[in-house]
């Protein structure tokens, strides 16, 4: 009996080991990197000074910083090999944290005493990706989108150089209380896995902004980049909540070939044709204010539509709104910045929408977010979840 028990443990350990796919470390990659230095600095204000640098701003390159915190650690579904570092002569499965975008939204709020508070929402968009390389080209074999948000506040405005230093520290150390690559590892340990090249992946193929939304955000953000960022946030939430996989929304959403820039070379990555297209339409940004005595209630109401199309029919076409949950009570003299508050409410709404795709629909959420269509929307979500994510 004891021998049987020991044999069972050995077999279980052997099975678990064989399930781990060996992948080679390829270093940090960039999508949307651009040829011009100005474009690189615009898209990657924090990591570009750490890439292909000698000397590097933080004493180490972005490749070294990532390698130190992502390799030499256990993962549930993969095993990282350091036998071939880089992409020069590599064939086989490779792993790379691909940085897709870094963004900043700035705001100035008026406090109760009349002073100003400067607030900076800094976001990092990364896809931990597995590629299957053959010769000089690779093809998509799995990914895990990851977004880290860091908010910095100050009583005086921060310069571009100060903000850049903050962003680089988030990559390089824990001085700000968090490290990007440490947080990426926590998410990836159990979630990153190899997937055989499939034709069944969904993808967010379009993000549109209404004239009302564009009017509020114009002058504060690059509108196409803001739309792209919104799609990436929704993608990351959907993957996390559903346990499924989406074709990454990197660069041109209609392009089936993604160019990724590594320290030693650029590589073209083939992406599968999406079998399901997800469209996101940001429809409304509505401000509401009601003053009562020395206080006022302010609301930053948002509305968005999610449409999912298959090859032959539409699986889902539903709008969701965030009303009372977007409200708060502040002093009458206080002022909040709309172009800062509306995106945060939008992202909270999209997070709640994504939670409905985990197999358990929240009727309470649908009752307040889609009151007129709750029953039908629940059916559409259930059908879409079954077709898009059941295989994962």
N, C-alpha and C positions, 0 to 999 in steps of 0.2 A: 504493500500500500504506500509506504514511504517512497519506494523507488518510482512508483507510478506518479506520485505527487511531484517529485523532483523532475521527472521526465516532462511532465505537463508544464512546469515552469520554464524548462529549457526550450521546449517547443514554442511556447508563447513568446519568449524573448526573441527567438529566432525569427518568428513571423513578424513581430513588430519591427525588428531590424531590417528585414527584407522589404518592408513597405516604404522605408525611407529612401527617397530618390536622391542619388548623388548629383549635386550641381556644382559647377565651378564658379568661383568668385571672379566677376568681371570688372568690379569697381563701379564707381558712380557714373551714371549716364545723365544726359540732358536731352529733353525734347524741346522743340521751339527755341533752340539755342540762338539761332541767327548768325549771320556772317559778320555784321558790323558790331564793334565794341559797344556802341551806344544801345543797340538792341539787346545785347547780352546783359548789360547793366540794368536796363529797364525791366526785363523779364526775370532776372536773377540778381537783385541788388545785394543779396547777402552771400550767396555761394560763389558768384563769379570771381571775387577776389581770391577765393580759395582753390580755384580750378586752374590747372596748367600754370602754376605759380612757382617761382623760385627767386627769392624766398617767398614764403606764404605769410599772409597777414597774421595768422594765429599760430605760426610756427610749424604747422602741418597742413598738408593739402586736404581737400575734401575727401579724397580717396582714402587717405590714411585714417582720418577721423572716423569715417564710416566703417572701415575694416576693423578698427580696434573695438568697436562697440557692437558690431553685427556678426562677426565670425568668432569661431572658437567657443560657441555656445550651442546648447541642444535645441533642436526644432522637432516638432512632432512628426512632420511629413517629409522633411528633406534633411540631407546632410551636406554641409558646405565643404568643398575641397579647395585647398589653397595650392594644389599642384600646378595649376596654370593660372597665373594672375594676369588679368588683362584680356584683350580680345584679339591680339595679333595673329596667332596661328591656331586659334581655338576652334575645336569642333566638339559638339555635344551640347548638353544642357548647361546654361550659365545663368547666374543670378546677378541682378543689378538693381540697386535703388535708383530709379530714374526720376530726377527732379523735373517736374512739369511746369511749375510756376511758383513765384513768391510775390506776395502782394501786401500793400499797406492801405488802409482806409483811415484817414485822419478826421478828428472831430474836435470842436471847441465848445464846451458846455459852460453855461453861466450858473455859478453856484449861488446858494441862498444869500451869502454875504456880498454878492456882486462880483466876486473874483472869477477868474477863468480857470478851467481845468482842461488841459490838452490830453486827448486820448488817442491812442494809436492801436488799431487792431491789425496785427501782423499774422499772416497765414502762409503756411508752407504746404505745397501740394506735391506729394511724392507717390510714385507707383513702384512698389517692390515687385519686379517682374522677372519671370523665367522665360528665357528664349532658348530655342533649339537651333544651334548654329551648324550650318553646313557650308563649307568654303567661306566666302566673305559675307554671306547673307544669313539672316536668322528668321525664325517665325515664332509667333506668339504661342506660349505654352502655359500661361497662367499669370495672374497678377493679384496684388492686394493694394487697393488705393488707400492712402493714408493722408490725413490732413491734421496739422497741428496749428492751433490758434493760440497766440500769446498777446495779451493786452498790456500795454505800457501806458502809465499815466504820469503826468508831470504838471507842475504849476507854471512852468515856463515852456515855450515851444522847443522841441528837439530838432536839431539840425539833421540833414541827410547823413552826415558822417556819424553822428551819435546813434541814429537808427540802424545804420549799417553795422556798427560795432555790436549793438544788441543782437541783431540777427546772426552775426558770425559767432557770438558767444553761445547762442542756442545750439549751434552745430558743434562747437568745440568743447564745451565744458558744462558744468551745472551751476554757474554763477547766478543764473536767473531762476534757479529752482527746478529747472527741467532741461532735459537734453533731447533733441529731436531723434537721434538714432537710438537712444535708450527706449523712448516711447514707441518707436517703430518696431523695435525688437519685441516689446511686450505684446503688440498686436499680431506680429508675424509668427510668433512661436507656434501657435496652433492653427493659424489661418492660411499661411502661404503653402501652396501645394502645386504639384505638376498636374497639368491637364493635357491629355492627348489633343492634338489639333482638331478642333470641332467646327461644325457649321451651325451649331445651335446656340451661339452666344447672342444675347441682346446687347444693345448699345444705345446710349443717349445720343441721338443724331441731330437734335436741334434744340436750341434755347432761344426764345424770343422775348423781347421786352416791349410792353405796350408804350404808346406815346406818353402816357401819364407817368409811367415808371422811368422812362428815359429822361423825361423833363426834370424829374427830381434828382437824378444821379448825374446828369450832364454837368461838366465842369469840375466834378469831384473824382470821377473814375474814368478810365478808358472803357467805354460801353461794351465793345466786343469782348474785351478781357473780363469785364464784370460778368457778362453772360456766360462766358466759358468757365469762369470760376464757380458760378452758381451750378452749372451742370456737373462739374467735378465734385462739388460738395454733395449733391444729390446722389451721384454715382457711389461715392464712398459710403454714404448712409445705406443705400440699397444693398450693397455687397455685405456690409457688416450685419445688417438686420436679417437678410434673407439667407445668408450663408452661401449664396450663389456667386456667379462671376459675370462681369460685364466686360466687353471690349473697351479698353481705356479711351477716354475722350481726350486724346492728346493732339493738339494742333488741329488740322482740318478734319472735322468729324466724318467727312465723306471720303477720306483717303484711306485706302487699304494698305498703304505702305508708310511706315513711320521711320524717319531717320533719327537715330539716337547718336549723340556725340559723346564719346568716351575720351579719356586722357590721351590714349595712343592712336585713336582712329575714329572715323564715323562708320556706322553700320546701318544698313537698311533692314527693317523688321517687317515681315509680312503679317498683316492682320486679317483674320477671317471676315468674310462678308456677314454682317449682322442678319440673323433670321427674324429678329424682332427689333423694331425701331421705337425708341422712347422719345417723345417730344415734350418739352417743358415750356409753358407759356406763362410768364410772370405778368399777370393781368392788371392788378391794382396795388397802388400804394396810397392809402387814404389817411390823412392826419385828422384827429378829433381832439378837441380841447373844451373843457367845461370848468369855469372858475367858480369856486364857492369859498367866500371869505378870503383868507390868506393862503388857501391851497387851490390846486387845480388838478383835475384828472386829464391826463394826456394819453392818447392811444395812437399807435402806429399800425394800422390795420393793413394786412396784406392778403392777397388772393392769387392763387396759381392754379393752372390747369395741367393735368398730366394725361397724355394720350399715348397709348401703346398700340402699334400696328403690327400685325403679322403679315405674312406673304399675301394672304387673300382677304383678310378682314381686320376690323378694328376690335381689339380685345377690351379696351378701356378708354373712356373719354370723360373725365370727371374733374370738376373744379373743387378746390378746398380753400377755406378762408380762416384766418386767425384774427378774431375780434377782441373779445373781453380779455383774452390771455395776453394781448399786446398792450394792455393799459396799466398805468401806474399813477400814484398820487405823489405830487411834488409841491414845493413851495411856489407861490404865484410868481415870484421874481425869477425862478429858475428857468433856464432854457436848454432844451436838448436838441441835438443836431439831427435833422431828419435823414440826411444821406448816410449817417452812421447807424441810426436806430432801425430804419426800414430793412436793410439787409440782414441784421441780426434776427429780426422777427421772421423774415422770409426763411432763413436757414433753420430756425426753430420749427416752422411749419413743415418744411421739407423733411426734417428729421422725424416728425410725427407721422407724416405720410409714409415714409420708408418703413416704419415699424409695423405697418399693416401687412407687409409682405413676408412676415416671419411665420405665417401659418395660423396666426391667431388675431383675428380682426377685432379692434376695440370699438364696440358699438357706441360707447360714450363719446369717443373722438369724432366718429362720423356724424353723430347727432348734432354736434356743435360746429363741425368744420364743413359738413355737406348736408345740412338739415333737410333740404328739399329732395335730395336724391339718395339719402342714406342707404335705403334697402337695395336699390339698383347698383349703387357704387360698391357695396359690400360684395355683391355677386360678381361684379367685374374684377374686383381685386382678387377674389378667390380663384377665378378662372385664369387670370394673368399670372398669379403666383404658381399655379399648377403647371402652366406651359413654360414659363421663363426659368423657374428655379427648382422644380421638382427633381431634375436630373442631378442636382448637386447635393 
